[in-house]
């Protein structure tokens, strides 16, 4: 699935802790099969597969068939949107803290 054809919002996809953990696991390796991912959770294969589907719909996970097995890998490109959003608010809070410090210093004079 290309970045331009995402079916699900990236923020929605990463809202769930299980999906964030899946992203983390996939970031630590090139590819992982479903059974290895499932072994990291207290849930069944079907539940993990549903989470992977949501990540795939957001463009965050890619998969490929190798024989009877499906291998999953991370596509971190859509996370740029999250990074940009966080960077905006990081700058916003830094600027507000700077203004607050200036007001406090002016008030002390």
N, C-alpha and C positions, 0 to 999 in steps of 0.2 A: 504494500500500500504506500503510495507516495505521500509526501508531506502535504501536498496541495489537495489531497482527497481524504482528509481525516474525517471519520464518521463520529468521533467522540472527542469532547473537549479534554485537553491534557490535564487541566486542573481537576476535572471530575475523575479522571483515571488515577491520578496520584493521591486522591483524597483518602483512599482506604489504606490502612497500615499494612495489610497483606500484600497489596500491589506495590507499595513502596519497598517492602522487603524483597519481593520478586525482582524489582528493578535493581536493588542492591546486589542480590545474588548473581544476576546476569551481568552486572557491571564488573564482577570479579573474575569472570571467565569469558572465553570466546563464545561457547555455546553449551547448553545443557539440555538433556532430554527431560521429558515430563516426569518420569519416575524419580529422577534425582532432585528435581524441584519439589515434588510432592513430599519427599522424605524430610524436607526442612520444615514442614508444617504439621499441625495437629488437625488436619482435615484430609478428606479423600481426594482422589485424583480428579473427580468431576468438579469439585469446588475450585481446585487450583486451576484447572482448565478454563473455568468460567472467568476467573480473574485474568488469566493470560489473554483470553478473548477480548476483554475490555481494554487491556494494554495494547493489543494488536489494533483494535479499532481506533485508538488514539495515535497510532503510528509509533508507539514506543517499543514494541516487540515485533521481531520478524521471525518467521519459522520456515523450516525446510524439511522435507521428508528424506530420510535416509533408510531405505528398506521399509520396515514396518514401524520405524521409530520417527518421531518428530523432534527436531532439535530447535531450541529457542535461543535467540540472541537479542541483545539490547540494541535499539536504535535511539541514541540519546539526543538526536537532533531536535525533536519536538520539545525537549526540556529547555531549549533556549528561550522559549516563551516564558517559562517559569523564572528562569534566571533574569530575564529582562524586567519582569514584574517586580521581583525581589530587589533588584538593583535600583529601580525607580524609588521604591519606598525606603530603601536604605539611604539613598541620597536625600529624600524628603525628611527623614528623621534626623539625619546629620545636620541639615540646614536649620531645622527647628531647634535642635539642641544648641547650635551655634548662636542663633538669635536669642534664645533663653539666657545663655551665658553672657551675651552682650548686655541684655537688659539687667541682669543681676549685677554686672560690673558697673553699669551706669548708675544703678540705684545705690551702690556702695560709695560712690564718689560724693 
